[in-house]
Amino acid sequence: MTRAARAPSAERGRTPAKMTAPKAALTSRSPPATSSRKSLGAQSAPRAKSPAAEKAASRKAREAIEDLTLWSRPLDTLRHFGAVLGDFLMGPVRAALDPQNAAITGSLAVAVLALLVARCFPGPHLETMLRLEHSILYSIWWFGLGVASSVGLGTGAHTGTLFLFPHICAVVRTAENHKRVDFDPTYNSWSFPPKLAEAFKPLGLDKAQTAALPEPTYWSLFFGLLYPVIVWGVGTALGELPPYLVAYSHAKAGEQDEDYDDIMKEVEQQKKAGEFDYSITGLMNTTTVWMVDFLKNNGFWGVLLFSSYPNALFDMCGLCCGHSMMPMWKFLVAVSIGKGFIKV
């Protein structure tokens, strides 16, 4: 009995030893398992790109954008242009359909509908409405020509030479020939030379009323032509926004503006050289250095000065103002005053 009683106790004594051995083995093997998981996690985690790799990727993306032209890749260019244009045109539609703007959208819709209904019925109000409509189209015409003259990075057509200056010459020449301003100079904006002077709309006066009109003077013609000149000049100010907005968006996003950096590298090289270069490139670099320093020190007044005269390097002014994150209203007000009221 004693042996039989001892046997189970011995087996019971051996059982904990056998059970603890695998637990110890498991606990001893657990650290390598965790280390292997860490190593696998380290291998699967994406590695941070080096500055050289990021610079190479940025250069590659920039080259791909520069290669995207209408002549080299017409289909891709038109596809991207259509996507951007569609998104731009859908912006006002999305704003109009926004429930938060329901009151404003409804009020504008009712006002436009009322004007359309009133225009369909004859009456004493019709002449005033037609004159107002013509004045609005007249302003949009000259404003749009101003934007087209300076929009882009120096790629706009000079609509002042093509439209504004011939219009001024035609008004002055016709007034000198008639010895009176017996015509409406706002109705020839959509005509082209050589019939520009023949497209003016007469005022419909009889001989006595025409003879009673005063002879045109320099100041009467000056103030009569001042409105389209100012509207065109303000339009050119709005066309200077693209370089500013490009640099401003890069600075706000914390991204590197390579165009601005390239220009600043040339500026620093010019400063380190210390010798004046009399070539065209050297003169432009010297002017750029002076412009950048002047804008950094004067801000609003510097923009006003550089926009007050024909400045071929004004795109650089927009890039500098955008890179320094000058408020858009300050930049636009300064350029509008300079181009719309001083330069023209």
C-alpha positions in Angstrom: 0.0 0.0 0.0 2.8 2.2 0.8 4.4 1.7 -2.7 1.0 2.1 -4.4 0.4 5.2 -2.3 3.8 6.5 -3.2 3.5 5.9 -6.9 0.7 8.3 -7.5 2.4 10.8 -5.4 5.6 10.4 -7.3 3.7 10.8 -10.6 2.0 13.8 -9.1 5.3 15.1 -8.2 6.6 14.6 -11.8 3.6 16.2 -13.4 4.4 19.8 -12.4 7.9 19.4 -13.7 6.7 18.1 -17.0 4.1 20.9 -17.3 6.5 23.7 -16.3 9.2 22.6 -18.7 7.1 23.5 -21.9 6.0 26.8 -20.3 9.6 27.7 -19.7 10.5 26.8 -23.2 7.6 28.9 -24.5 8.7 31.9 -22.4 12.3 31.5 -23.5 11.2 31.4 -27.2 8.9 34.4 -27.0 11.5 37.2 -27.2 12.8 36.0 -30.6 9.2 35.9 -31.9 8.7 39.6 -31.0 12.1 40.6 -32.4 11.2 38.8 -35.7 7.9 40.7 -35.8 9.8 44.0 -35.2 12.2 43.1 -38.0 9.4 42.3 -40.4 7.6 45.5 -39.4 10.8 47.5 -40.1 11.1 45.8 -43.5 7.5 46.5 -44.4 7.6 50.2 -43.3 8.2 52.7 -46.1 11.6 54.3 -45.9 11.8 58.1 -46.0 13.1 59.5 -49.2 16.4 61.3 -49.1 16.5 65.0 -50.1 18.4 64.0 -53.3 15.6 61.6 -54.2 12.9 64.1 -53.5 14.7 66.7 -55.6 15.1 64.2 -58.5 11.4 63.4 -58.3 10.4 67.0 -58.3 12.7 67.7 -61.3 11.1 64.8 -63.1 7.6 66.0 -62.4 8.6 69.5 -63.5 10.0 68.2 -66.8 6.8 66.2 -67.4 4.7 69.4 -66.9 7.0 71.4 -69.2 6.7 68.6 -71.8 2.9 68.9 -71.6 2.4 71.3 -74.6 -0.2 71.5 -77.4 2.4 70.6 -80.0 4.1 67.7 -78.3 1.1 66.0 -76.5 -2.1 67.6 -77.9 -4.5 65.0 -76.6 -3.2 65.0 -73.1 -3.0 68.8 -73.1 -6.6 69.2 -74.3 -7.8 66.6 -71.7 -6.1 68.4 -68.8 -7.4 71.7 -70.1 -10.9 70.4 -70.4 -10.7 69.0 -66.8 -9.5 72.3 -65.4 -12.0 74.4 -67.4 -14.9 72.1 -66.4 -13.9 72.3 -62.7 -13.6 76.1 -63.0 -17.1 76.5 -64.7 -18.7 74.1 -62.1 -17.5 76.3 -59.3 -20.3 78.9 -59.6 -22.8 76.1 -60.2 -21.8 74.4 -57.0 -21.9 77.7 -55.1 -25.4 78.4 -56.5 -26.7 74.9 -55.6 -25.3 75.2 -52.0 -28.2 75.3 -49.5 -26.4 77.9 -47.5 -26.6 80.3 -50.5 -30.3 79.6 -51.3 -31.4 83.1 -50.3 -28.8 84.9 -52.5 -29.4 82.5 -55.4 -33.2 82.9 -55.2 -33.0 86.7 -55.1 -30.7 86.9 -58.1 -32.9 84.5 -60.0 -36.0 86.5 -59.3 -34.2 89.8 -60.3 -32.9 88.4 -63.6 -36.3 86.9 -64.4 -38.0 90.3 -63.8 -35.4 92.1 -66.0 -36.0 89.6 -68.8 -39.7 90.0 -68.6 -39.5 93.8 -68.5 -37.2 93.8 -71.6 -39.8 91.9 -73.6 -42.5 94.6 -73.2 -42.3 98.0 -74.9 -42.5 101.1 -72.8 -40.5 104.1 -71.6 -38.3 101.8 -69.5 -37.0 100.0 -72.5 -34.6 102.7 -73.7 -33.0 103.0 -70.3 -32.6 99.2 -70.0 -31.0 99.0 -73.5 -28.6 101.8 -72.6 -27.7 100.1 -69.3 -27.2 96.8 -71.1 -24.9 98.4 -73.6 -22.9 100.1 -70.8 -22.4 96.8 -69.0 -21.2 95.1 -72.3 -19.0 98.1 -73.0 -17.3 97.8 -69.6 -17.0 94.0 -69.9 -15.4 94.4 -73.3 -12.6 96.7 -72.2 -12.1 94.9 -68.9 -11.7 91.6 -70.7 -9.3 93.0 -73.2 -7.2 94.3 -70.3 -7.1 90.9 -68.7 -6.2 89.3 -72.0 -3.3 91.8 -72.4 -1.4 90.7 -69.2 -2.8 87.2 -68.3 -0.2 84.4 -68.0 3.5 84.7 -67.6 4.1 87.3 -70.3 2.1 85.4 -72.9 -0.8 87.9 -73.3 -1.5 89.8 -76.5 -1.1 93.6 -76.2 -4.7 94.5 -76.6 -3.9 98.2 -76.0 -2.0 98.4 -79.3 -4.6 96.3 -81.1 -7.9 97.8 -79.7 -7.6 100.7 -77.2 -5.1 103.0 -78.9 -6.9 102.7 -82.3 -10.2 103.5 -80.6 -8.7 106.6 -79.0 -7.2 107.8 -82.3 -10.5 107.2 -84.1 -12.5 109.2 -81.6 -10.1 112.1 -81.7 -9.8 112.1 -85.5 -13.6 111.9 -86.0 -14.2 114.8 -83.5 -11.6 116.9 -85.3 -13.3 116.2 -88.7 -16.8 116.9 -87.4 -15.7 119.9 -85.3 -18.3 118.5 -82.8 -18.7 115.4 -80.7 -22.0 114.6 -82.4 -21.6 110.8 -82.2 -21.5 108.2 -79.5 -17.9 106.8 -79.3 -19.0 103.7 -77.3 -20.6 101.9 -80.3 -17.5 101.2 -82.3 -15.7 98.9 -79.8 -16.3 95.8 -81.9 -15.2 97.3 -85.2 -11.7 97.0 -86.7 -9.7 99.4 -88.9 -9.9 100.8 -91.5 -13.7 101.4 -90.9 -13.2 102.2 -87.2 -14.0 105.9 -87.5 -17.1 105.2 -89.7 -18.7 102.9 -87.1 -19.6 105.6 -84.6 -23.3 105.9 -83.9 -24.7 109.5 -84.5 -26.6 111.1 -81.8 -29.6 111.9 -84.1 -29.5 115.7 -83.7 -30.8 118.2 -86.2 -28.6 120.9 -87.6 -29.5 123.5 -85.0 -28.8 121.1 -82.1 -25.6 120.0 -83.8 -24.5 123.6 -84.3 -25.2 124.4 -80.6 -22.7 121.7 -79.5 -19.4 123.1 -78.2 -16.2 122.4 -80.2 -14.1 119.6 -78.7 -11.2 120.5 -76.6 -8.2 118.5 -75.3 -9.8 118.1 -71.8 -13.2 117.3 -73.1 -11.8 114.4 -75.2 -9.5 113.4 -72.4 -12.3 113.0 -69.9 -14.5 111.4 -72.5 -12.0 108.7 -73.2 -10.9 108.2 -69.6 -13.4 105.6 -68.7 -12.4 102.8 -71.2 -8.7 103.5 -70.4 -9.2 103.1 -66.7 -11.3 99.9 -67.1 -8.7 98.5 -69.5 -5.9 99.3 -67.0 -7.7 97.6 -64.1 -8.2 94.6 -66.3 -4.5 94.4 -66.9 -4.0 94.5 -63.1 -6.3 91.4 -62.7 -4.3 89.6 -65.4 -1.2 89.9 -63.2 -2.7 87.6 -60.6 -1.5 84.2 -62.0 2.2 84.6 -61.1 1.2 85.9 -57.7 -1.2 83.1 -57.0 1.2 80.4 -58.1 3.9 81.6 -55.8 1.4 82.2 -53.0 0.0 78.7 -53.2 3.5 77.2 -53.1 4.4 79.3 -50.0 1.2 78.5 -48.2 1.5 74.8 -48.8 5.1 74.8 -47.7 6.3 73.6 -51.0 9.4 74.6 -52.9 8.8 77.0 -55.7 11.5 76.1 -58.2 10.9 79.0 -60.5 11.4 81.5 -57.7 14.4 79.5 -56.4 16.1 79.6 -59.8 15.6 83.3 -60.0 17.0 83.9 -56.5 20.0 81.8 -57.3 20.7 84.0 -60.3 20.3 87.0 -58.0 22.8 85.7 -55.4 25.3 84.8 -58.2 25.0 88.4 -59.5 25.6 89.8 -56.0 28.6 87.6 -55.4 30.2 88.4 -58.8 30.2 92.1 -57.9 31.1 93.1 -61.5 28.6 94.8 -63.7 27.6 92.9 -66.8 26.7 95.2 -69.7 25.0 92.5 -71.7 21.2 92.3 -72.0 21.2 89.3 -69.6 23.4 91.2 -67.2 21.1 94.2 -67.3 18.1 92.1 -66.6 19.8 90.3 -63.7 20.8 93.6 -62.2 17.3 95.0 -62.6 15.9 91.8 -61.0 18.3 92.2 -58.0 17.3 95.8 -57.4 13.6 94.9 -57.8 13.7 92.1 -55.3 15.6 94.2 -52.7 13.2 97.1 -53.2 10.1 94.9 -52.8 11.4 93.4 -49.6 12.0 96.8 -48.1 8.9 98.7 -49.4 6.1 96.2 -49.9 2.9 98.0 -51.1 4.6 101.1 -52.3 7.2 99.0 -54.2 4.4 97.2 -56.0 2.7 100.5 -56.8 5.9 101.9 -58.2 6.7 98.9 -60.4 3.2 98.8 -61.8 3.2 102.5 -62.7 5.3 102.2 -65.8 5.8 99.7 -68.6 7.7 97.0 -66.8 8.7 93.8 -68.7 9.8 92.2 -65.5 6.6 92.7 -63.5 6.0 88.9 -63.4 9.0 88.8 -61.1 7.2 91.3 -58.9 4.2 89.0 -58.7 6.3 86.0 -57.8 8.1 87.9 -55.0 4.9 89.2 -53.5 3.3 85.7 -53.7 6.4 84.1 -52.2 6.4 86.6 -49.3 2.6 85.9 -48.8 1.5 89.5 -49.3 -2.3 89.7 -48.9 -4.0 89.5 -52.2 -6.1 92.6 -51.7 -3.0 94.7 -51.0 -1.3 93.4 -54.1 -4.4 93.9 -56.3 -5.1 97.4 -55.0 -1.5 98.5 -55.6 -1.4 97.1 -59.1 -4.9 98.5 -60.0 -3.9 102.0 -58.9 -0.5 101.8 -60.7 -1.8 100.3 -64.0 -5.4 101.7 -64.0 -4.8 105.3 -62.8 -1.1 106.1 -63.2 0.4 104.2 -66.1 -2.4 104.5 -68.6 
